[in-house]
Amino acid sequence: MHPYIIILLRWFLVAVAVLTAVVLGGTCLIDRMLPKVYQSTARVQVMLPGNPPKQPTGYQPEFETIQSPIVLNAVITRLDLKETWSRRVFKESEPLSDSRALAYLISLLSIDYKDGTNMIDISVSSDDPQEAADIANAVADGYKARREMVLPSQGNALMDEKRGPIIRIISRAVPGTVPIRLNRDLSLAVVIVVGLSLSLIVPTFVELGLWLTRAARVRRGQTSS
């Protein structure tokens, strides 16, 4: 076999071996290092007076109410999250301040409008699956209590345009059983890029080292002769 073909085959095999090792090793490392995060979702139906909007902009007041301090602070107090997060998340002995607890809850909260419907999904992510479900349900309950204003004699059957929409909780959040991986795709993309780079660099340096070794042997042979 021609020497150049041998060099190319050897270069290719080393490149494949390096790429495989980096991708497999990086994937295992990512799975071990990234925290396990669980997500739970509560779905609410928002029945607005008149013709319901079909675009997310029509539900902007609802998004703002869901994420309002008056709703979220009530959730924090109800679930005693300042104390819980202080110990488990921030490793502190004193309860979190109102502002820190509110900011952290907002970072866990995700609001998603289902296009063409009057459904809003309230999702919460946490390393504790039960906590994620409890918070999502508490936010949905707090939003419903805050936004739906119905006279006691009316029940939920009637809706006064001046009193706001009727909110129905279609499905309550349940604890997740399979963790989601935050930024996993981005991390894998970085691993693949690094693997491709090393698969080009390493075999090149291997061949360069082999060539230098052969050249040194040739020079020693010529010197001894």
N, C-alpha and C positions, 0 to 999 in steps of 0.2 A: 504494500500500500504506500502511496506517495506520502512523504513526510508532512507536507502541508495539509493533507486530508487528516492525518493522525492528529496534528495540532488543532485543527478545527473541531474534530470530534471530541478531543479532550477538553477544549475550551467550552464547548456546548454542554458536555456532561457536568463540568464543574459549575457552570452557570445555573443549570437546572437544579443541581443539588443545593446551591446557595439559596436560590429563590424559594425552593420548597422548605428548607430549614427555617428561613426567616419568616415566611408566611405562617407556617404551622406553629412555630415558637411564639411569634407575635400574637396570633389568635388566642392561644392558650393563656398567654400573659394578660391580654386584654380581658378575657373572661374572668380571670382571677382577680385582677386589680380593680376593674370597674365595680362600683357598688351595686348591689341588687336593689332595684327600684320597682315598686308595684304601683299600678294605676287603677283607680276605680272611678266609675262614671255614674252619675245620676242624671236622668233625662226628665226635663220638664216641658210641659206644653203651655204656651203663652197665648191666651185668647184675648186679643185686643178688640176694643170697640170698633164697629164698622168693618170695612174691608181689610182683612189682614194683609200686611205687607209681604212681599215675596223676596225682598232683598235684605241683607244683613243690616243696612243703614236704618231700616224701619224699626229694628229691635235694639238700637243703640242705648236708649234709656234703660232697657232691661239689663244689658251687659254692664252698664255703669252701676245699677242697683246691686247686682250680684257681687260686684267687686268693691262696693262701697264700704268705708270703715264701719258704719253703723251695723251692717250685716256681718262683716268678718270679725269685728271685735266681739260681737255677741257669741260667735262660734268659738273663738279663742277662750272666752270666759266659760262657756258651757262645757267644753271638753278639757278645761284646765291645761291648755297647750303651752302657756308660758312656763309653767313648772316642768312639764314633760319634755319640751324641747330643750330647756336649759340643761337638764341632766343628760338626756340621750344624744342630742345633736351637737350642742355647743360645749358640753362637758364643763358646765359652770355650776356653782353651788347656789347662786341667787337666781330667782325667776327672771325671765327676760322682761325688758321694758315693753310698754304697749307698742311703741313704734317698731322695735325690732321684731316682735312677734307678728305684727301686721305685715311688715315687709317680707318676712319669711313665708307667711301663709300665701301672700300674693305670688311669690315665686313658685309655689307648689300648685297653684290653681291655673286651670286652662278652661276657657269658655269656647265652645264650638257651636255655631249655628248650622242647622241642617238645611241646605239650600232648598228653596221651594216649599218649605213646611213652616209650621209654627213651633218647631221643636228646638230646644237648646240643651246641649250636653254640658254638664258641669263635671269636669274631671279633676282629680287630685292625685298627685304622685307622692309617694313616701316610701321609706325603707321598711315601714311597718304596714303590711297589707290591711290589717284591721283599722289602723288609724286613717289610711287613705279613704276607706269606705265610710268611716264615721264622719270625717270632715266633709266629704262630698254630700252626704245626706244632710248634715247639719247646715251646710250652705244652702242647699235646696230648700230646706224647711224655713231657714231664716229669710231667704228671698221671697218665698211664698207669703210668709207672715207679714213682711214689710210691704210687698207690692200689691197684694190682693186685699182690697178694702171693701167688704160686703156688709151690708146691714144685717144684724142678727136675725131679723124676721125674714130675710130673703134667702138665707142659706147660700148654697153655691149655684142655685138655679138661674138667678138673674144677675145682670151686670149693669151697673150705672156708669155711663161714660165718664162722669166726673169723678168716679171713685176708682177708676183704673181697671186693669185687666183681671181676668180670672186665671189663676195659675194652677195647673194640675201636675202632680208628680207622676209621670208615666211609668218610670222604672227607678227603683232605688238602687244605690250602689252596693255591691257585694265585694268582699275582700278578694283581691286577685290571687291567683295560684301560680302564675308564670311571670317572672320578673321581666320588665322591659329593660333595654340597654340604652342608656342615654349616650349620645355621641359615638355609638359603636361603629356606625357606618364610616364616620369621619376617621376614627382611629384605625379601622381596617384599611381605608384608603391610604393613610400615611404608611402603614406597615407594607402594603403592596408597593408603594413608590420606593420605600427604602430597600425592599427586597429586589426590585428591578435594578436599582442603582448598584447595589452590591453585586448582583449577578453579572453586571458588566465590568465592574472594577476588579473583583476578586480573581476571576479566571485570567484576566489580562495580566495581573501581577504574578499569578502562578506561572504563566507562560514566560513572563519576563524573567522570573527567578530561575526557571529551568534553563532558559537560554544563557543567562549569565553563568550558571553552574557549568554548562557544557563548554562555554567559552573559556572559563577558568581552567577546566581540565585539559582543553586543547593547548592552552598556553603552557601549563605545567609539563605536558608531554613534549612540546617543542623545546622547552628549556632543558629537560632531562636528557633529551637526545643530543 
